[in-house]
Every structure is written in structure tokens, then in C-alpha cells.
Amino acid sequence: MDIQRANKDHPSYTLTIAPDLKGVPETMLWALYNRAAEARRPDALMADPLAIQIADAIEYDYARSFGRPESGQVIRALLTDQILRAWVQDHPGGQVVALGEGLETQFHRVDDGHVRWLAVDLPEAIAIRSLFLPDSDRHHNLACSALDLRWMEAVNPHQGVFVTAVGLLKYFHPQDVHRLIAAIAERYATVEMVFDVMPHFLVRLTQAGWYRRTPHYTAPAMYWGLNRNELSTLQTLHPNITEVREIDFRGGRGVRYRIILPLLRRLPWIGNFLFSLVHILCRPCKDNHFS
Ligand SMILES: C[S@@+](CC[C@H](N)C(=O)[O-])C[C@H]1O[C@@H](n2cnc3c(N)ncnc32)[C@H](O)[C@@H]1O
């Protein structure tokens, strides 16, 4: 990572960085790019000045790699914000654990002045995150794989725990995803989780290297996916999982997000082959159901 040059245009940051990211860590720039592009619009769906500042301070040709900005990752972030805001209100001083947090600025979007935030990511991602979003009283960065459960030692579970894994689990192998979800459900008496899920066909396309965003960027291979009609199987991963909810993925910009995808989602068979956002609730109790 090159952190040599002063960035005169952005006085809040004294450095422009040129990250040397590859594979899945590079995808954190993709998500940042989309959120920052949305936040820049006069009719923005999401206010996120920090995302704009960080995106501008990173020397990276976003458009060359990722093409035109898209709203999928923005809707994903907005819907997660909504769920987290409600949870934060019900759990004053609760602990959010953001696995694979990259350069997400969600802490700043949902902070109520009490929530505690643990951002967990790989060392190369945390090295960059810490430059822009350093540790503070209630926000901590931890360089640790989500699959290395030692991150649990940094969690304070007393006011409730909420785990996000947005843009992450699809890059893991199925047995690792199952183990991770089960371990979280086992460890905390009361915990909720949110993560996105890709359909099997898209996972296979990425393995064949066919998810090419631009001539200069091919998305990394994914390994875990579920079709929408299989989401209820998540409940079998641990007896403490009491409810699996699919979040209605609505909103966004353009014909694709406003018309085509919502229409496809309603179709009986084809609607199963779309991505989804899932909210899992865990309580040590028996009356489990899927909605
Ligand atoms: C698509 S980005 C998502 C970033 C962020 N959640 C967002 O929505 O902006 C995927 C993130 O997962 C992180 N990641 C990849 N493997 C990981 C692992 N084993 N443990 C923790 N984070 C990981 C990457 O470094 C990257 O920051």
C-alpha cells in the first residue's frame, strides 16, 4: 500500500492511499464505490459523506474496474441500516459485530451514541480501514478472519449481539458458512444476523470466471449459495435459530432494480434464482418458523 502523497483536495485526510488489494479484499472498494456514488447524487437514497471522503482519498480507478455504479450494494446497505437502527433502539449499548466490514461506514450511519461496534476483516483490509475509520470508544477494528472464532473474545454480549456478514459469506465454502452460523447461534443466548445470499447458478458462474464486470475486473469466485426457496434450510444449522426472514429487497435505481427484479421475484419458479438478504433470529427456544 502506497501512502506517500498528500491529498490537497481533501483536508480531512492528509494522505491519499494506493491500495494493493487482490481477490476478495479488493471487493471492498467495489461496495465503497457504489455507496459513495449514490451518496454524491443530489437525490441520494443514502447520506454518507464519509464514504465519499474515503473513496476520494483512495487512489484507485473505480470505474475502470467496476464500470458504472449500481444500486444493488446500496439497497443491501440501506436495508441492513434499517434493521440495525431498529435493533440498536431496542438494545441500548448493544454490540454489533460486522464480519468482513471492509470500508463500510455503517457505524456512522446507525450510531445512536451507545452502540458498540466491532469491525472484523483480514489484516490487509483492516490496515486500510484503520487509516480512515480508526478505533474510538465504541468502534474497534480487529484484524482476524471471520472463520477464526477468536474474534468472539472481543465481543461484549451483555446488551445483546447483532452480527452482520454483508458481502462475505458467499466467498466461503459451504461447510465453513454452516460452521460459522452454528457457532454464532451457539455462543450467544440472544443474537441476530444479517447477510446476503447468492443463488447457486451465480455462484457457479463466478467459479467459471464468468462474472466479468469490465474487461479489467472479474469478480472473485464464490462458493456458497442458496436459491430463495432453500433459505428455510438455514434454520437446520442450529436449534437456537428460531426464525429465518427474507428481507424484501426493494428500491434502487434504473429499470433493472425498479421493475425487472421485483417482477422476477414474484414469479413462482424463476424467482428462486435471485439473490436475497436474510435476517436470522436466535433465541434459546423451540417455536421456530420461517417467514
Ligand atoms: C464485498 S466486501 C464487503 C465489505 C463490506 N461488508 C461492505 O458491504 O462494504 C467483502 C469483504 O470481506 C472481507 N473478507 C474476505 N475474507 C474474509 C475473512 N476470511 N474474514 C473476514 N473478512 C473477510 C474482505 O476483505 C472485504 O472487506
The ligand as a MOL file (V3000), in Angstrom:
LIG
                    3D

  0  0  0     0  0            999 V3000
M  V30 BEGIN CTAB
M  V30 COUNTS 27 29 0 0 0
M  V30 BEGIN ATOM
M  V30 1 C -17.6690 -7.3140 -0.7520 0
M  V30 2 S -16.5860 -6.7700 0.5170 0 CHG=1
M  V30 3 C -17.8340 -6.2220 1.6430 0
M  V30 4 C -17.3730 -5.1400 2.5410 0
M  V30 5 C -18.4810 -4.5300 3.4010 0
M  V30 6 N -19.2100 -5.5270 4.1260 0
M  V30 7 C -19.3990 -3.7020 2.5420 0
M  V30 8 O -20.5480 -4.0970 2.3240 0
M  V30 9 O -18.9430 -2.6620 2.0890 0 CHG=-1
M  V30 10 C -16.0080 -8.2920 1.2500 0
M  V30 11 C -15.1460 -8.0970 2.4780 0
M  V30 12 O -14.9110 -9.3680 3.0780 0
M  V30 13 C -13.6030 -9.3530 3.5920 0
M  V30 14 N -13.1230 -10.7330 3.8220 0
M  V30 15 C -12.7400 -11.6640 2.9230 0
M  V30 16 N -12.3930 -12.8110 3.5360 0
M  V30 17 C -12.5850 -12.5970 4.8590 0
M  V30 18 C -12.3980 -13.3840 6.0220 0
M  V30 19 N -11.9590 -14.6590 5.9410 0
M  V30 20 N -12.6880 -12.8460 7.2170 0
M  V30 21 C -13.1260 -11.5680 7.3250 0
M  V30 22 N -13.3150 -10.7660 6.2670 0
M  V30 23 C -13.0410 -11.2700 5.0460 0
M  V30 24 C -12.8230 -8.6100 2.5250 0
M  V30 25 O -11.5560 -8.1880 2.9780 0
M  V30 26 C -13.7880 -7.4790 2.2080 0
M  V30 27 O -13.5870 -6.3880 3.0500 0
M  V30 END ATOM
M  V30 BEGIN BOND
M  V30 1 1 1 2
M  V30 2 1 2 3
M  V30 3 1 2 10
M  V30 4 1 3 4
M  V30 5 1 4 5
M  V30 6 1 5 6
M  V30 7 1 5 7
M  V30 8 2 7 8
M  V30 9 1 7 9
M  V30 10 1 10 11
M  V30 11 1 11 12
M  V30 12 1 11 26
M  V30 13 1 12 13
M  V30 14 1 13 14
M  V30 15 1 13 24
M  V30 16 1 14 15
M  V30 17 1 14 23
M  V30 18 2 15 16
M  V30 19 1 16 17
M  V30 20 1 17 18
M  V30 21 2 17 23
M  V30 22 1 18 19
M  V30 23 2 18 20
M  V30 24 1 20 21
M  V30 25 2 21 22
M  V30 26 1 22 23
M  V30 27 1 24 25
M  V30 28 1 24 26
M  V30 29 1 26 27
M  V30 END BOND
M  V30 END CTAB
M  END
